[in-house]
Amino acid sequence: MGATGKGQCARTLFGTMPDGRKVDLFTLTNCNGVTVTITTYGAAVVSIIVPDKKGAMGDIVLGFDSLDGYLRRENPFFGSTIGRFANRIARGKFTLNGKEYALATNNGVNHLHGGITGFDKVLWRAENIERKDDAAVTMSYVSPDGEEGYPGTMKVAVAFQLTDNNELRFEYRAEADADTIVNLTNHTYFNLDGEGEILDHLLQLNATSFTPIDATQIPTGELRPVAGTPFDFTRPERIGSRIGRSDDEQIVNGLGYDHNFVCSTDGSLSKAAAVYSPASGRLLEVLSTEPGMQFYSGNYLDGSLMGKGGVIYRKRSGFCLETQHFPDSPNQKSFPSTVLKAGGVFESTTVNRFSVADEFF
């Protein structure tokens, strides 16, 4: 693939899977020199290289230097596209049209991120797309009926677009031949300094409530106001300022932040979050059409993984902002529905906007 207008999309070989299938790497580059690399394995974001306040380019996402790292079972979904159902489903069970379906319980007693072999562990098909002057690639996958226990054959596609405004757009689309459930997201781990902990990053969330969880990290069904709690990020707050609150049941249940926030949106593309690093001056803004966002503070990174350049990823080395529908929605009637009817279409858009600033606004 060559240049399309200003943006460029280059395709290279990333490696080979154990069964001999080739895995590709796509590098999107805009007119500002910003680059994003995405692999067909798991439709995963491998790197995002953007400038800091001094103009120095740096990679701000966690991951591995080679395909081998992504193939490891210990890979904590670095950069991956997640499905069929992002986040947790209680006890791996849900009922649809009067029939109960059983899914893998791969997160204690619960189902997590699509199961043992979710969308993050399959090989996607890639093709270039025309998006004006922007660099773009679409990755698609066909999930057969019964895969990981889900009903219906589902066709899913994610369009990745890097604009000259330093925006990385994710456009999700899914359709199925039978009634099913769907909840798609991207699981990139960010560190706006490129190294160290993320505790001094400032976070602002456009959310006045969140969904509390039980000891197994399943929502209780309550929509709890964030006011007066460690979950109030309606104004910029250090991620680390309240993360050690052992007197807060929700912090204890999540081992930090691992919670769904209720976005103040009407379904149109609107700003859901912003994160700023005073050290690097990098600013990340997240816009989404989704009703929820899972804020995860890297609680399970334990120093056992060696990432890019031999860096050891320890607790709080990265954070995730996963735009989504709510966890366990199929079992929570009061939550926004995640049912995709046969012949219907699911569509969702998320935008990650990158810039630099002297201070958080």
Short mmCIF file of the C-alpha atoms (twelve columns), coordinates in Angstrom:
data_MODEL
# 
_entry.id   MODEL 
# 
loop_
_atom_site.group_PDB 
_atom_site.id 
_atom_site.type_symbol 
_atom_site.label_atom_id 
_atom_site.label_alt_id 
_atom_site.label_comp_id 
_atom_site.label_asym_id 
_atom_site.label_seq_id 
_atom_site.Cartn_x 
_atom_site.Cartn_y 
_atom_site.Cartn_z 
_atom_site.pdbx_PDB_model_num 
ATOM 1   C CA . MET A 1   0.000   0.000   0.000  1 
ATOM 2   C CA . GLY A 2   1.303   3.420   -0.836 1 
ATOM 3   C CA . ALA A 3   0.487   7.007   -0.102 1 
ATOM 4   C CA . THR A 4   -3.044  8.295   -0.419 1 
ATOM 5   C CA . GLY A 5   -2.919  12.088  -0.513 1 
ATOM 6   C CA . LYS A 6   -0.991  13.380  2.478  1 
ATOM 7   C CA . GLY A 7   -1.364  10.333  4.678  1 
ATOM 8   C CA . GLN A 8   0.575   7.141   4.069  1 
ATOM 9   C CA . CYS A 9   -0.206  3.528   4.854  1 
ATOM 10  C CA . ALA A 10  2.673   1.033   4.665  1 
ATOM 11  C CA . ARG A 11  2.359   -2.726  5.026  1 
ATOM 12  C CA . THR A 12  5.146   -4.939  6.371  1 
ATOM 13  C CA . LEU A 13  5.462   -8.472  7.702  1 
ATOM 14  C CA . PHE A 14  5.204   -8.609  11.513 1 
ATOM 15  C CA . GLY A 15  5.726   -12.349 11.919 1 
ATOM 16  C CA . THR A 16  4.245   -15.790 11.473 1 
ATOM 17  C CA . MET A 17  1.716   -17.613 13.613 1 
ATOM 18  C CA . PRO A 18  2.419   -21.176 14.805 1 
ATOM 19  C CA . ASP A 19  0.173   -22.538 12.025 1 
ATOM 20  C CA . GLY A 20  2.168   -20.695 9.360  1 
ATOM 21  C CA . ARG A 21  -0.205  -17.830 8.665  1 
ATOM 22  C CA . LYS A 22  1.482   -14.485 8.093  1 
ATOM 23  C CA . VAL A 23  0.735   -11.540 10.366 1 
ATOM 24  C CA . ASP A 24  1.050   -8.040  8.923  1 
ATOM 25  C CA . LEU A 25  1.829   -4.670  10.428 1 
ATOM 26  C CA . PHE A 26  0.311   -1.481  9.021  1 
ATOM 27  C CA . THR A 27  1.977   1.860   9.664  1 
ATOM 28  C CA . LEU A 28  -0.209  4.951   9.269  1 
ATOM 29  C CA . THR A 29  1.637   8.263   8.964  1 
ATOM 30  C CA . ASN A 30  0.186   11.771  8.740  1 
ATOM 31  C CA . CYS A 31  1.676   15.047  7.493  1 
ATOM 32  C CA . ASN A 32  2.933   15.900  10.998 1 
ATOM 33  C CA . GLY A 33  5.075   12.796  11.288 1 
ATOM 34  C CA . VAL A 34  2.707   11.131  13.764 1 
ATOM 35  C CA . THR A 35  2.624   7.374   13.225 1 
ATOM 36  C CA . VAL A 36  0.301   4.600   14.353 1 
ATOM 37  C CA . THR A 37  1.063   0.920   13.809 1 
ATOM 38  C CA . ILE A 38  -1.622  -1.759  13.852 1 
ATOM 39  C CA . THR A 39  -1.253  -5.504  13.461 1 
ATOM 40  C CA . THR A 40  -3.684  -7.960  11.917 1 
ATOM 41  C CA . TYR A 41  -3.271  -10.197 14.963 1 
ATOM 42  C CA . GLY A 42  -6.068  -9.080  17.246 1 
ATOM 43  C CA . ALA A 43  -6.485  -5.884  15.191 1 
ATOM 44  C CA . ALA A 44  -4.187  -4.439  17.832 1 
ATOM 45  C CA . VAL A 45  -2.607  -0.994  18.104 1 
ATOM 46  C CA . VAL A 46  1.115   -1.688  18.506 1 
ATOM 47  C CA . SER A 47  2.455   1.863   18.730 1 
ATOM 48  C CA . ILE A 48  1.390   5.494   18.668 1 
ATOM 49  C CA . ILE A 49  4.265   7.927   18.194 1 
ATOM 50  C CA . VAL A 50  3.478   11.577  18.914 1 
ATOM 51  C CA . PRO A 51  5.508   14.668  19.917 1 
ATOM 52  C CA . ASP A 52  5.943   15.978  23.450 1 
ATOM 53  C CA . LYS A 53  6.096   19.657  24.452 1 
ATOM 54  C CA . LYS A 54  9.716   19.861  23.266 1 
ATOM 55  C CA . GLY A 55  8.861   18.345  19.911 1 
ATOM 56  C CA . ALA A 56  10.522  15.013  20.699 1 
ATOM 57  C CA . MET A 57  8.658   12.043  19.223 1 
ATOM 58  C CA . GLY A 58  7.863   9.148   21.520 1 
ATOM 59  C CA . ASP A 59  5.771   5.990   21.715 1 
ATOM 60  C CA . ILE A 60  2.950   6.384   24.252 1 
ATOM 61  C CA . VAL A 61  1.440   2.885   24.291 1 
ATOM 62  C CA . LEU A 62  2.507   -0.311  25.995 1 
ATOM 63  C CA . GLY A 63  3.195   -3.420  23.948 1 
ATOM 64  C CA . PHE A 64  5.849   -5.707  22.544 1 
ATOM 65  C CA . ASP A 65  8.638   -5.406  19.975 1 
ATOM 66  C CA . SER A 66  7.650   -8.590  18.149 1 
ATOM 67  C CA . LEU A 67  4.653   -10.766 17.395 1 
ATOM 68  C CA . ASP A 68  5.828   -13.371 19.901 1 
ATOM 69  C CA . GLY A 69  4.862   -11.104 22.789 1 
ATOM 70  C CA . TYR A 70  1.339   -10.639 21.489 1 
ATOM 71  C CA . LEU A 71  0.923   -14.393 21.006 1 
ATOM 72  C CA . ARG A 72  1.644   -15.101 24.670 1 
ATOM 73  C CA . ARG A 73  -1.334  -16.050 26.809 1 
ATOM 74  C CA . GLU A 74  0.005   -13.627 29.419 1 
ATOM 75  C CA . ASN A 75  -0.536  -10.714 27.024 1 
ATOM 76  C CA . PRO A 76  -3.036  -8.473  28.904 1 
ATOM 77  C CA . PHE A 77  -4.875  -7.425  25.707 1 
ATOM 78  C CA . PHE A 78  -2.241  -4.801  24.777 1 
ATOM 79  C CA . GLY A 79  -3.805  -2.595  22.086 1 
ATOM 80  C CA . SER A 80  -6.294  -5.268  21.052 1 
ATOM 81  C CA . THR A 81  -9.745  -5.029  19.535 1 
ATOM 82  C CA . ILE A 82  -12.045 -6.697  22.067 1 
ATOM 83  C CA . GLY A 83  -15.166 -8.767  21.297 1 
ATOM 84  C CA . ARG A 84  -17.632 -10.212 20.937 1 
ATOM 85  C CA . PHE A 85  -18.335 -8.744  24.319 1 
ATOM 86  C CA . ALA A 86  -15.902 -6.358  25.966 1 
ATOM 87  C CA . ASN A 87  -15.628 -6.445  29.751 1 
ATOM 88  C CA . ARG A 88  -17.304 -8.963  32.062 1 
ATOM 89  C CA . ILE A 89  -20.421 -11.117 31.945 1 
ATOM 90  C CA . ALA A 90  -21.429 -12.578 35.292 1 
ATOM 91  C CA . ARG A 91  -20.802 -16.319 35.639 1 
ATOM 92  C CA . GLY A 92  -20.379 -16.517 31.857 1 
ATOM 93  C CA . LYS A 93  -24.121 -16.796 31.313 1 
ATOM 94  C CA . PHE A 94  -26.842 -14.718 29.704 1 
ATOM 95  C CA . THR A 95  -30.346 -15.311 28.418 1 
ATOM 96  C CA . LEU A 96  -31.528 -14.172 24.998 1 
ATOM 97  C CA . ASN A 97  -34.989 -14.847 23.574 1 
ATOM 98  C CA . GLY A 98  -35.676 -17.219 26.454 1 
ATOM 99  C CA . LYS A 99  -32.577 -19.368 25.861 1 
ATOM 100 C CA . GLU A 100 -29.611 -19.426 28.223 1 
ATOM 101 C CA . TYR A 101 -26.139 -19.318 26.701 1 
ATOM 102 C CA . ALA A 102 -22.980 -20.462 28.499 1 
ATOM 103 C CA . LEU A 103 -19.655 -18.769 27.797 1 
ATOM 104 C CA . ALA A 104 -16.142 -19.465 29.024 1 
ATOM 105 C CA . THR A 105 -15.372 -18.338 32.578 1 
ATOM 106 C CA . ASN A 106 -11.879 -17.005 31.969 1 
ATOM 107 C CA . ASN A 107 -11.811 -14.362 34.726 1 
ATOM 108 C CA . GLY A 108 -12.480 -16.182 37.956 1 
ATOM 109 C CA . VAL A 109 -16.166 -17.100 37.873 1 
ATOM 110 C CA . ASN A 110 -16.888 -14.591 35.103 1 
ATOM 111 C CA . HIS A 111 -16.500 -14.212 31.343 1 
ATOM 112 C CA . LEU A 112 -14.062 -11.515 30.215 1 
ATOM 113 C CA . HIS A 113 -13.367 -9.803  26.882 1 
ATOM 114 C CA . GLY A 114 -14.918 -12.397 24.596 1 
ATOM 115 C CA . GLY A 115 -13.534 -15.516 26.223 1 
ATOM 116 C CA . ILE A 116 -10.517 -17.746 25.906 1 
ATOM 117 C CA . THR A 117 -10.110 -16.996 22.198 1 
ATOM 118 C CA . GLY A 118 -11.742 -13.628 21.765 1 
ATOM 119 C CA . PHE A 119 -11.272 -11.177 18.922 1 
ATOM 120 C CA . ASP A 120 -7.913  -10.216 20.445 1 
ATOM 121 C CA . LYS A 121 -6.494  -13.663 19.624 1 
ATOM 122 C CA . VAL A 122 -7.625  -14.127 16.021 1 
ATOM 123 C CA . LEU A 123 -6.135  -13.080 12.699 1 
ATOM 124 C CA . TRP A 124 -8.031  -10.256 11.000 1 
ATOM 125 C CA . ARG A 125 -8.198  -9.491  7.272  1 
ATOM 126 C CA . ALA A 126 -6.936  -6.041  6.276  1 
ATOM 127 C CA . GLU A 127 -7.568  -3.761  3.332  1 
ATOM 128 C CA . ASN A 128 -6.837  -0.129  2.621  1 
ATOM 129 C CA . ILE A 129 -9.678  2.364   2.361  1 
ATOM 130 C CA . GLU A 130 -9.996  5.820   0.900  1 
ATOM 131 C CA . ARG A 131 -10.485 8.513   3.537  1 
ATOM 132 C CA . LYS A 132 -9.799  11.804  1.760  1 
ATOM 133 C CA . ASP A 133 -6.139  12.628  2.441  1 
ATOM 134 C CA . ASP A 134 -5.902  10.550  5.605  1 
ATOM 135 C CA . ALA A 135 -4.043  7.290   6.212  1 
ATOM 136 C CA . ALA A 136 -6.501  4.479   6.904  1 
ATOM 137 C CA . VAL A 137 -6.913  0.738   7.024  1 
ATOM 138 C CA . THR A 138 -9.899  -1.510  7.734  1 
ATOM 139 C CA . MET A 139 -9.639  -4.848  9.497  1 
ATOM 140 C CA . SER A 140 -12.453 -7.391  9.377  1 
ATOM 141 C CA . TYR A 141 -13.254 -10.746 10.907 1 
ATOM 142 C CA . VAL A 142 -16.072 -13.275 10.612 1 
ATOM 143 C CA . SER A 143 -16.968 -14.893 13.920 1 
ATOM 144 C CA . PRO A 144 -18.789 -18.188 13.274 1 
ATOM 145 C CA . ASP A 145 -21.984 -19.230 15.013 1 
ATOM 146 C CA . GLY A 146 -21.173 -20.714 18.413 1 
ATOM 147 C CA . GLU A 147 -17.677 -19.263 18.664 1 
ATOM 148 C CA . GLU A 148 -16.884 -18.937 22.383 1 
ATOM 149 C CA . GLY A 149 -20.542 -19.808 23.002 1 
ATOM 150 C CA . TYR A 150 -22.094 -16.787 21.278 1 
ATOM 151 C CA . PRO A 151 -25.097 -17.278 18.966 1 
ATOM 152 C CA . GLY A 152 -25.119 -16.308 15.288 1 
ATOM 153 C CA . THR A 153 -22.439 -15.682 12.717 1 
ATOM 154 C CA . MET A 154 -21.139 -12.141 13.163 1 
ATOM 155 C CA . LYS A 155 -19.254 -10.045 10.620 1 
ATOM 156 C CA . VAL A 156 -17.250 -7.297  12.298 1 
ATOM 157 C CA . ALA A 157 -15.023 -4.557  10.908 1 
ATOM 158 C CA . VAL A 158 -12.914 -1.805  12.437 1 
ATOM 159 C CA . ALA A 159 -11.708 1.136   10.361 1 
ATOM 160 C CA . PHE A 160 -8.570  2.817   11.725 1 
ATOM 161 C CA . GLN A 161 -8.001  6.345   10.403 1 
ATOM 162 C CA . LEU A 162 -5.149  8.716   11.260 1 
ATOM 163 C CA . THR A 163 -5.964  12.320  10.340 1 
ATOM 164 C CA . ASP A 164 -3.710  15.320  9.847  1 
ATOM 165 C CA . ASN A 165 -5.315  16.766  12.989 1 
ATOM 166 C CA . ASN A 166 -3.516  14.034  14.953 1 
ATOM 167 C CA . GLU A 167 -6.720  12.110  15.534 1 
ATOM 168 C CA . LEU A 168 -6.894  8.326   15.537 1 
ATOM 169 C CA . ARG A 169 -10.454 7.288   14.659 1 
ATOM 170 C CA . PHE A 170 -11.930 3.852   15.376 1 
ATOM 171 C CA . GLU A 171 -15.113 3.092   13.461 1 
ATOM 172 C CA . TYR A 172 -16.736 -0.185  14.469 1 
ATOM 173 C CA . ARG A 173 -19.404 -2.047  12.521 1 
ATOM 174 C CA . ALA A 174 -21.001 -5.428  13.174 1 
ATOM 175 C CA . GLU A 175 -23.882 -7.429  11.759 1 
ATOM 176 C CA . ALA A 176 -25.151 -10.936 12.463 1 
ATOM 177 C CA . ASP A 177 -27.453 -13.511 10.912 1 
ATOM 178 C CA . ALA A 178 -29.143 -14.287 14.260 1 
ATOM 179 C CA . ASP A 179 -29.973 -12.363 17.396 1 
ATOM 180 C CA . THR A 180 -26.832 -12.024 19.520 1 
ATOM 181 C CA . ILE A 181 -25.001 -9.597  21.804 1 
ATOM 182 C CA . VAL A 182 -22.128 -7.291  20.968 1 
ATOM 183 C CA . ASN A 183 -19.857 -4.893  22.836 1 
ATOM 184 C CA . LEU A 184 -16.699 -3.790  20.995 1 
ATOM 185 C CA . THR A 185 -13.797 -1.691  22.232 1 
ATOM 186 C CA . ASN A 186 -10.053 -1.137  21.948 1 
ATOM 187 C CA . HIS A 187 -7.757  -2.041  24.834 1 
ATOM 188 C CA . THR A 188 -4.743  0.234   24.332 1 
ATOM 189 C CA . TYR A 189 -2.644  0.925   27.417 1 
ATOM 190 C CA . PHE A 190 -1.416  4.530   27.418 1 
ATOM 191 C CA . ASN A 191 1.479   6.219   29.165 1 
ATOM 192 C CA . LEU A 192 1.798   9.804   27.956 1 
ATOM 193 C CA . ASP A 193 5.383   9.993   29.223 1 
ATOM 194 C CA . GLY A 194 6.336   6.801   27.434 1 
ATOM 195 C CA . GLU A 195 7.793   5.324   30.625 1 
ATOM 196 C CA . GLY A 196 7.384   5.142   34.385 1 
ATOM 197 C CA . GLU A 197 4.087   5.273   36.267 1 
ATOM 198 C CA . ILE A 198 0.918   7.098   35.249 1 
ATOM 199 C CA . LEU A 199 -0.018  8.261   38.759 1 
ATOM 200 C CA . ASP A 200 0.882   11.914  38.060 1 
ATOM 201 C CA . HIS A 201 -1.224  12.048  34.898 1 
ATOM 202 C CA . LEU A 202 -4.251  14.312  35.254 1 
ATOM 203 C CA . LEU A 203 -7.582  12.762  34.289 1 
ATOM 204 C CA . GLN A 204 -10.931 14.367  33.540 1 
ATOM 205 C CA . LEU A 205 -14.043 12.299  32.789 1 
ATOM 206 C CA . ASN A 206 -17.326 13.613  31.442 1 
ATOM 207 C CA . ALA A 207 -19.229 11.349  33.813 1 
ATOM 208 C CA . THR A 208 -21.279 12.206  36.884 1 
ATOM 209 C CA . SER A 209 -21.955 8.569   37.814 1 
ATOM 210 C CA . PHE A 210 -20.337 5.141   37.611 1 
ATOM 211 C CA . THR A 211 -21.388 1.521   38.013 1 
ATOM 212 C CA . PRO A 212 -20.168 0.070   41.342 1 
ATOM 213 C CA . ILE A 213 -18.896 -3.515  41.317 1 
ATOM 214 C CA . ASP A 214 -19.003 -6.455  43.685 1 
ATOM 215 C CA . ALA A 215 -16.008 -8.454  44.877 1 
ATOM 216 C CA . THR A 216 -15.897 -10.333 41.544 1 
ATOM 217 C CA . GLN A 217 -15.944 -7.021  39.621 1 
ATOM 218 C CA . ILE A 218 -19.494 -7.415  38.293 1 
ATOM 219 C CA . PRO A 219 -21.722 -4.297  38.389 1 
ATOM 220 C CA . THR A 220 -24.324 -4.296  41.139 1 
ATOM 221 C CA . GLY A 221 -26.828 -2.560  38.862 1 
ATOM 222 C CA . GLU A 222 -26.582 0.749   40.688 1 
ATOM 223 C CA . LEU A 223 -25.673 4.006   38.955 1 
ATOM 224 C CA . ARG A 224 -23.827 5.804   41.747 1 
ATOM 225 C CA . PRO A 225 -23.023 9.532   41.659 1 
ATOM 226 C CA . VAL A 226 -19.284 10.211  41.627 1 
ATOM 227 C CA . ALA A 227 -19.633 13.316  43.823 1 
ATOM 228 C CA . GLY A 228 -17.851 12.894  47.125 1 
ATOM 229 C CA . THR A 229 -16.124 9.659   46.060 1 
ATOM 230 C CA . PRO A 230 -12.638 8.765   44.727 1 
ATOM 231 C CA . PHE A 231 -14.370 8.400   41.347 1 
ATOM 232 C CA . ASP A 232 -15.059 12.085  40.852 1 
ATOM 233 C CA . PHE A 233 -13.005 13.163  37.842 1 
ATOM 234 C CA . THR A 234 -15.446 15.798  36.644 1 
ATOM 235 C CA . ARG A 235 -12.546 18.196  37.190 1 
ATOM 236 C CA . PRO A 236 -8.917  17.277  36.423 1 
ATOM 237 C CA . GLU A 237 -7.458  15.099  39.162 1 
ATOM 238 C CA . ARG A 238 -4.228  13.153  39.564 1 
ATOM 239 C CA . ILE A 239 -4.848  9.495   38.844 1 
ATOM 240 C CA . GLY A 240 -2.769  8.608   41.894 1 
ATOM 241 C CA . SER A 241 -4.348  11.043  44.351 1 
ATOM 242 C CA . ARG A 242 -6.943  8.602   45.690 1 
ATOM 243 C CA . ILE A 243 -5.980  5.256   44.194 1 
ATOM 244 C CA . GLY A 244 -4.666  3.904   47.500 1 
ATOM 245 C CA . ARG A 245 -7.892  4.470   49.423 1 
ATOM 246 C CA . SER A 246 -8.130  1.203   51.364 1 
ATOM 247 C CA . ASP A 247 -11.197 2.560   53.169 1 
ATOM 248 C CA . ASP A 248 -13.196 2.723   49.925 1 
ATOM 249 C CA . GLU A 249 -14.901 -0.559  49.064 1 
ATOM 250 C CA . GLN A 250 -14.912 0.183   45.335 1 
ATOM 251 C CA . ILE A 251 -11.191 0.919   45.214 1 
ATOM 252 C CA . VAL A 252 -10.604 -2.332  47.094 1 
ATOM 253 C CA . ASN A 253 -12.899 -4.361  44.794 1 
ATOM 254 C CA . GLY A 254 -11.188 -3.015  41.691 1 
ATOM 255 C CA . LEU A 255 -7.640  -3.119  43.127 1 
ATOM 256 C CA . GLY A 256 -7.626  0.514   42.050 1 
ATOM 257 C CA . TYR A 257 -9.673  1.819   39.160 1 
ATOM 258 C CA . ASP A 258 -11.294 -0.827  36.995 1 
ATOM 259 C CA . HIS A 259 -14.768 0.636   36.659 1 
ATOM 260 C CA . ASN A 260 -17.293 1.667   34.067 1 
ATOM 261 C CA . PHE A 261 -18.192 5.355   34.017 1 
ATOM 262 C CA . VAL A 262 -21.534 6.533   32.655 1 
ATOM 263 C CA . CYS A 263 -20.733 8.994   29.884 1 
ATOM 264 C CA . SER A 264 -22.780 12.143  29.550 1 
ATOM 265 C CA . THR A 265 -23.677 11.614  25.910 1 
ATOM 266 C CA . ASP A 266 -26.791 11.341  23.764 1 
ATOM 267 C CA . GLY A 267 -25.195 8.839   21.416 1 
ATOM 268 C CA . SER A 268 -23.549 11.449  19.216 1 
ATOM 269 C CA . LEU A 269 -19.769 11.764  19.060 1 
ATOM 270 C CA . SER A 270 -18.858 13.811  22.122 1 
ATOM 271 C CA . LYS A 271 -15.946 14.285  24.501 1 
ATOM 272 C CA . ALA A 272 -15.816 11.569  27.132 1 
ATOM 273 C CA . ALA A 273 -12.373 11.991  28.693 1 
ATOM 274 C CA . ALA A 274 -9.091  13.875  28.668 1 
ATOM 275 C CA . VAL A 275 -5.721  12.947  30.146 1 
ATOM 276 C CA . TYR A 276 -2.718  15.256  30.494 1 
ATOM 277 C CA . SER A 277 0.856   14.636  31.550 1 
ATOM 278 C CA . PRO A 278 2.550   17.698  33.099 1 
ATOM 279 C CA . ALA A 279 5.942   16.061  32.517 1 
ATOM 280 C CA . SER A 280 5.664   15.555  28.751 1 
ATOM 281 C CA . GLY A 281 2.943   18.091  27.984 1 
ATOM 282 C CA . ARG A 282 1.066   15.469  25.988 1 
ATOM 283 C CA . LEU A 283 -2.712  15.659  26.011 1 
ATOM 284 C CA . LEU A 284 -5.068  12.840  25.026 1 
ATOM 285 C CA . GLU A 285 -8.740  13.589  24.441 1 
ATOM 286 C CA . VAL A 286 -11.236 10.770  23.882 1 
ATOM 287 C CA . LEU A 287 -14.495 11.300  22.005 1 
ATOM 288 C CA . SER A 288 -17.073 8.550   21.719 1 
ATOM 289 C CA . THR A 289 -20.619 7.626   20.752 1 
ATOM 290 C CA . GLU A 290 -20.697 4.943   23.462 1 
ATOM 291 C CA . PRO A 291 -22.680 5.266   26.730 1 
ATOM 292 C CA . GLY A 292 -19.841 4.011   28.929 1 
ATOM 293 C CA . MET A 293 -16.101 4.042   29.427 1 
ATOM 294 C CA . GLN A 294 -14.021 1.621   31.468 1 
ATOM 295 C CA . PHE A 295 -11.177 3.415   33.222 1 
ATOM 296 C CA . TYR A 296 -8.477  0.914   34.141 1 
ATOM 297 C CA . SER A 297 -5.350  1.940   36.015 1 
ATOM 298 C CA . GLY A 298 -3.063  -0.974  35.134 1 
ATOM 299 C CA . ASN A 299 -3.754  -2.811  38.390 1 
ATOM 300 C CA . TYR A 300 -2.723  -6.269  37.168 1 
ATOM 301 C CA . LEU A 301 0.578   -5.298  35.599 1 
ATOM 302 C CA . ASP A 302 2.914   -7.020  38.043 1 
ATOM 303 C CA . GLY A 303 6.421   -6.789  36.616 1 
ATOM 304 C CA . SER A 304 6.284   -10.219 34.974 1 
ATOM 305 C CA . LEU A 305 6.084   -8.856  31.421 1 
ATOM 306 C CA . MET A 306 9.005   -7.426  29.471 1 
ATOM 307 C CA . GLY A 307 7.751   -4.996  26.862 1 
ATOM 308 C CA . LYS A 308 9.231   -2.757  24.212 1 
ATOM 309 C CA . GLY A 309 12.950  -2.128  24.499 1 
ATOM 310 C CA . GLY A 310 13.253  -4.533  27.420 1 
ATOM 311 C CA . VAL A 311 11.118  -2.361  29.717 1 
ATOM 312 C CA . ILE A 312 9.449   -4.198  32.595 1 
ATOM 313 C CA . TYR A 313 5.786   -3.288  32.910 1 
ATOM 314 C CA . ARG A 314 4.954   -2.823  36.553 1 
ATOM 315 C CA . LYS A 315 1.762   -1.859  38.338 1 
ATOM 316 C CA . ARG A 316 0.419   1.531   37.127 1 
ATOM 317 C CA . SER A 317 2.707   1.551   34.071 1 
ATOM 318 C CA . GLY A 318 -0.278  2.343   31.847 1 
ATOM 319 C CA . PHE A 319 -3.955  3.216   31.844 1 
ATOM 320 C CA . CYS A 320 -6.861  2.267   29.592 1 
ATOM 321 C CA . LEU A 321 -9.930  4.227   28.549 1 
ATOM 322 C CA . GLU A 322 -12.182 1.605   26.944 1 
ATOM 323 C CA . THR A 323 -15.249 3.116   25.288 1 
ATOM 324 C CA . GLN A 324 -18.063 0.605   25.536 1 
ATOM 325 C CA . HIS A 325 -21.525 -0.392  26.647 1 
ATOM 326 C CA . PHE A 326 -21.756 -1.313  30.316 1 
ATOM 327 C CA . PRO A 327 -20.291 -4.552  31.739 1 
ATOM 328 C CA . ASP A 328 -22.747 -7.430  32.246 1 
ATOM 329 C CA . SER A 329 -25.407 -5.574  30.252 1 
ATOM 330 C CA . PRO A 330 -27.099 -8.801  29.053 1 
ATOM 331 C CA . ASN A 331 -27.951 -9.554  32.700 1 
ATOM 332 C CA . GLN A 332 -28.802 -5.988  33.742 1 
ATOM 333 C CA . LYS A 333 -32.148 -4.899  32.319 1 
ATOM 334 C CA . SER A 334 -31.677 -1.289  33.422 1 
ATOM 335 C CA . PHE A 335 -28.424 -0.940  31.428 1 
ATOM 336 C CA . PRO A 336 -28.351 0.110   27.737 1 
ATOM 337 C CA . SER A 337 -29.061 -2.937  25.588 1 
ATOM 338 C CA . THR A 338 -26.251 -4.802  23.856 1 
ATOM 339 C CA . VAL A 339 -28.580 -6.987  21.779 1 
ATOM 340 C CA . LEU A 340 -27.893 -7.013  18.051 1 
ATOM 341 C CA . LYS A 341 -30.922 -8.252  16.129 1 
ATOM 342 C CA . ALA A 342 -30.549 -10.515 13.125 1 
ATOM 343 C CA . GLY A 343 -30.017 -8.365  10.045 1 
ATOM 344 C CA . GLY A 344 -29.391 -5.281  12.144 1 
ATOM 345 C CA . VAL A 345 -26.208 -3.218  12.239 1 
ATOM 346 C CA . PHE A 346 -24.130 -2.125  15.214 1 
ATOM 347 C CA . GLU A 347 -22.040 0.999   14.651 1 
ATOM 348 C CA . SER A 348 -19.818 2.920   17.025 1 
ATOM 349 C CA . THR A 349 -17.108 5.582   16.750 1 
ATOM 350 C CA . THR A 350 -14.266 6.526   19.077 1 
ATOM 351 C CA . VAL A 351 -11.661 9.222   18.474 1 
ATOM 352 C CA . ASN A 352 -8.322  9.602   20.261 1 
ATOM 353 C CA . ARG A 353 -7.059  13.162  19.746 1 
ATOM 354 C CA . PHE A 354 -3.419  13.938  20.536 1 
ATOM 355 C CA . SER A 355 -1.875  17.356  21.174 1 
ATOM 356 C CA . VAL A 356 0.548   19.198  23.458 1 
ATOM 357 C CA . ALA A 357 -0.247  21.913  25.998 1 
ATOM 358 C CA . ASP A 358 1.518   23.982  28.641 1 
ATOM 359 C CA . GLU A 359 -1.179  23.095  31.164 1 
ATOM 360 C CA . PHE A 360 -4.436  21.219  31.492 1 
ATOM 361 C CA . PHE A 361 -7.404  23.338  30.492 1 
# 
